[in-house]
Amino acid sequence: MTQVNGMWKRLVTACTLLAMPALAWAQSADPHRWQLNMGKGVTASSQHAYDAHMIALWVCIVIGVIVFGAMGYAMFKFRHSKGAVPAQFSHNTTAEIIWTVIPVLILVVMAWPATAKLIAMYDTRDAEMTVKVTGYQWMWKYDYLGEDVSFTSRLDRESDRIRQSGEKPDLAKNPHYLLDVDNQLVLPTNTKIRFVITADDVIHAWWVPALGWKQDAIPGIVNEAWTDIKEPGIYRGQCAELCGKDHGFMPIVVKAVPKAEFEQWLASKKPAPAAEPAPAAPVEPAAPADATTAPAAEAAPTAETPAPTAQG
């Protein structure tokens, strides 16, 4: 009975291993345990990278099957036990031309779509909005340029408490341990968004795998990138450059929402407009003096004024 159970376990394990390449086609946006293939992501850039990867992968598989198949056939068909005699030639011009021209053609076929997709990944023109990303030790600052909205994003308090206390994190209670932040970067879907990325102190790297690209944040230099998220959701990443002792505690969380929801969120983050000062009360003009009233200067002469003398 024990042997039968052991055979069943081995059979299930073997079937699982054989099924993994097929399961690798259906990947979620974020990486997960035992992932075999590259994720497709949720942006045009990630799709371009995935397409280039799959083309190269299938070319390598075909080459591998042909080369190792030929080697296996030659070793089996022309083995010494069957009386095979080794070839007596040292050079073959035709064979050398073939195995030089074919790899060059393969490289050209692979390079053409890869170059076109790489150019598209760096084309930040016609963006509908721009987000400035600044790396600090050890947090991120996001500025929505032209919208008067900015905030910092750092490791959430619960993850920070657990890591500093030495407590063992519980996967059920903290499924996103060290991958949560206090302020998420909220972005609209189906919108071309331009990123300008820099740093304030040391070199960082802003990386969210589901978006399909990684960009260095370097002090004194502004790098560009863009994204167009197709599916609403929450996508996580981390700093990908060794930036100091807390490098592993600089998570990135992007929350993609529909455009209408994003507009509401953005309006709620803008500072309230300052109250306008009340208009000053109009000053009434002074009433004109009465023309019939003699001014004080024209009153009767004072005692100091000499009386007129009589004329003889």
C-alpha positions in Angstrom: 0.0 0.0 0.0 2.8 2.3 0.9 4.5 1.6 -2.5 1.2 2.3 -4.3 0.8 5.7 -2.5 4.4 6.5 -3.3 3.9 5.7 -7.0 0.7 7.9 -7.0 2.7 10.8 -5.4 5.5 10.5 -8.0 2.9 10.3 -10.8 1.1 13.5 -9.6 4.4 15.3 -9.2 5.4 14.3 -12.7 2.1 15.5 -14.1 2.3 18.8 -12.3 5.8 19.4 -13.6 4.7 18.6 -17.1 1.7 20.9 -16.8 3.7 23.8 -15.5 4.8 25.1 -19.0 1.1 25.2 -20.0 0.1 26.9 -16.8 2.8 29.5 -17.4 0.7 30.9 -20.2 -1.9 32.1 -17.8 0.0 34.5 -15.5 -1.4 37.1 -13.3 -0.1 40.7 -13.6 2.1 40.4 -10.5 4.8 37.7 -10.2 3.9 34.8 -8.0 5.5 31.7 -6.5 6.8 29.0 -8.9 6.1 31.3 -11.9 7.9 29.8 -14.9 7.3 32.2 -17.7 7.5 36.0 -18.0 4.3 37.8 -17.1 2.3 39.6 -19.8 1.6 42.6 -17.6 -1.2 45.1 -18.1 0.4 47.8 -20.4 1.4 48.2 -24.0 5.1 48.2 -22.9 4.8 44.9 -21.0 3.0 43.4 -23.9 5.8 44.4 -26.2 8.4 42.9 -23.9 6.4 39.7 -23.6 6.0 39.4 -27.4 9.8 39.9 -27.9 10.5 37.4 -25.2 8.2 34.7 -26.6 9.6 35.2 -30.2 13.1 34.6 -28.8 12.0 31.7 -26.7 10.4 29.8 -29.5 13.4 30.5 -31.8 15.7 29.0 -29.1 13.3 26.0 -28.7 13.3 25.3 -32.4 17.1 25.6 -32.6 17.6 23.4 -29.6 15.3 20.7 -30.9 17.1 20.7 -34.3 20.6 20.8 -32.8 20.1 18.2 -30.1 17.9 16.1 -32.4 20.7 16.0 -35.0 23.3 15.2 -32.2 21.1 12.3 -30.9 20.5 10.9 -34.3 24.2 11.1 -35.2 25.3 9.4 -32.0 22.7 6.6 -32.4 23.0 6.1 -36.2 26.7 6.4 -36.5 27.9 4.7 -33.3 31.1 2.8 -33.2 29.4 -0.5 -32.3 27.7 -0.5 -35.7 31.0 -0.1 -37.5 30.7 3.6 -38.3 33.9 5.2 -39.7 34.8 8.8 -38.7 34.7 11.4 -41.4 38.0 12.2 -43.1 37.4 15.9 -44.0 38.6 19.0 -42.2 36.7 21.8 -44.1 33.4 22.0 -46.0 32.8 25.4 -47.6 29.1 24.7 -48.2 28.5 23.7 -44.6 30.4 26.7 -43.3 28.3 29.1 -45.5 25.1 27.5 -44.3 25.8 27.6 -40.6 26.9 31.3 -41.0 24.1 32.6 -43.1 21.3 30.9 -41.2 22.2 32.4 -37.8 22.6 35.8 -39.3 19.1 35.6 -40.8 17.7 34.4 -37.5 19.2 37.3 -35.7 17.8 39.8 -38.2 14.3 38.3 -37.9 14.6 38.5 -34.1 16.1 42.0 -34.1 13.5 43.7 -36.4 10.4 43.4 -34.1 12.5 43.8 -31.0 14.0 47.1 -32.2 10.5 48.4 -33.3 9.1 47.6 -29.9 12.1 49.1 -28.1 11.6 52.4 -30.0 7.9 52.4 -29.1 8.7 51.9 -25.4 10.7 55.1 -25.3 8.2 57.2 -27.2 6.7 59.5 -24.5 5.0 61.9 -27.0 1.3 62.7 -26.8 1.0 61.8 -23.1 -2.2 63.0 -21.4 -0.6 63.6 -18.0 2.8 63.6 -16.3 3.9 62.2 -13.0 7.2 63.1 -11.4 8.8 60.3 -9.4 11.6 61.2 -6.9 13.5 58.6 -5.0 14.7 59.3 -1.4 16.3 57.1 1.3 14.0 55.2 1.6 10.7 56.3 0.2 9.2 57.7 -3.0 7.6 61.1 -3.7 5.0 61.6 -6.4 4.1 64.9 -8.0 1.2 65.1 -10.5 2.6 67.9 -12.6 0.1 70.7 -13.3 -2.4 69.5 -10.7 -0.9 70.8 -7.5 -1.0 67.3 -5.9 2.0 65.6 -4.4 2.7 63.2 -1.6 5.3 60.7 -0.3 4.9 56.9 -0.3 6.7 54.7 2.1 6.5 51.2 3.8 3.2 50.8 5.6 3.3 51.0 9.4 2.3 47.4 10.0 5.1 45.9 7.8 7.6 48.3 9.4 6.5 47.3 12.9 6.8 43.6 12.1 10.2 43.9 10.6 11.6 46.0 13.4 10.1 43.8 16.2 11.6 40.6 14.9 8.1 39.0 14.8 7.7 36.3 12.2 5.1 37.6 9.6 2.0 35.5 9.1 1.2 35.1 5.4 -2.6 34.8 6.2 -2.6 38.0 8.2 0.0 39.9 6.1 -0.3 38.6 2.6 1.6 41.7 1.3 4.3 42.0 3.9 6.9 44.5 2.9 4.9 45.2 -0.3 2.3 47.6 1.1 2.7 51.4 1.4 0.9 54.2 3.3 0.0 56.2 0.1 -0.6 54.4 -3.2 0.2 55.9 -6.6 -3.3 56.2 -8.2 -3.4 56.3 -12.0 -6.2 56.3 -14.6 -6.6 53.4 -17.0 -6.6 53.7 -20.8 -4.5 56.9 -20.5 -1.0 57.5 -21.7 1.0 58.6 -18.7 4.5 60.1 -18.9 6.9 59.6 -16.0 9.9 61.8 -15.2 12.1 60.0 -12.8 14.9 61.3 -10.7 16.4 61.0 -7.1 17.4 63.3 -4.4 20.3 61.5 -2.7 21.6 58.2 -4.2 20.7 56.1 -7.2 17.3 54.2 -7.0 15.3 52.3 -9.6 11.5 52.5 -10.0 10.2 49.1 -11.0 6.7 47.7 -11.2 6.9 44.4 -13.2 3.2 44.6 -14.4 4.0 47.9 -16.1 6.7 46.2 -18.2 9.7 48.5 -17.6 12.3 49.6 -15.1 13.9 53.0 -14.9 16.8 54.3 -12.9 16.3 57.3 -10.6 19.6 59.2 -10.6 20.4 62.5 -8.7 20.8 65.4 -11.2 19.4 63.4 -14.1 15.8 63.1 -15.3 14.9 59.9 -17.0 11.6 59.3 -18.9 9.2 56.5 -19.3 5.5 56.0 -20.1 2.7 53.6 -19.4 -0.9 53.0 -20.5 -2.6 50.6 -18.0 -5.4 48.6 -19.6 -6.8 46.8 -16.6 -7.9 48.3 -13.2 -6.2 46.7 -10.3 -3.3 47.0 -7.8 0.2 46.4 -9.0 3.2 46.1 -6.8 6.9 46.7 -7.2 10.1 47.7 -5.4 13.3 49.7 -5.7 15.6 47.7 -8.0 18.8 49.5 -7.2 20.9 48.8 -4.1 20.5 52.2 -2.4 21.4 51.6 1.2 20.6 49.6 4.3 16.8 50.0 3.9 16.8 49.2 0.1 14.6 46.2 0.7 11.9 48.4 2.3 11.1 50.7 -0.5 7.9 49.1 -2.0 5.9 50.6 -4.8 2.1 50.2 -5.1 0.2 51.4 -8.2 -3.6 51.5 -8.1 -5.2 51.7 -11.5 -8.8 53.0 -11.6 -11.2 54.1 -14.3 -10.8 57.7 -15.5 -14.0 59.0 -13.7 -12.9 57.5 -10.4 -9.4 59.0 -10.9 -10.8 62.5 -11.5 -12.8 62.2 -8.2 -9.7 61.1 -6.3 -7.6 63.8 -7.8 -10.1 66.5 -6.9 -10.2 65.2 -3.3 -6.4 65.6 -3.0 -6.2 69.1 -4.3 -5.9 71.8 -1.6 -9.1 73.8 -0.9 -9.2 77.2 -2.6 -8.5 80.1 -0.4 -11.6 82.1 0.7 -11.9 85.4 -1.2 -11.8 88.5 1.0 -15.2 90.3 1.5 -15.5 93.4 -0.7 -14.9 96.7 1.2 -18.0 98.8 1.9 -18.3 101.8 -0.5 -17.3 105.2 1.0 -20.1 107.7 0.8 -19.0 111.2 -0.5 -19.2 114.0 2.1 -22.2 116.3 1.9 -21.4 119.7 0.2 -21.3 122.8 2.4 -24.5 125.1 2.5 -23.9 128.1 0.3 -26.1 130.4 2.5 -24.0 129.8 5.5 -21.1 132.2 5.9 -17.8 130.6 6.6 -16.2 131.3 10.0 -13.5 133.4 8.4 -16.1 135.9 7.1 -17.6 136.6 10.5 -17.7 140.0 12.2 -14.3 141.6 12.7 -12.5 140.6 15.9 -11.5 143.0 18.6 -8.0 143.2 17.2 -9.3 144.7 13.9 -9.2 148.5 14.1 -12.4 150.4 13.7 -12.8 152.6 10.7 -12.2 156.3 11.3 -14.6 159.0 10.3 -13.7 161.1 7.3 -13.9 164.9 7.8 
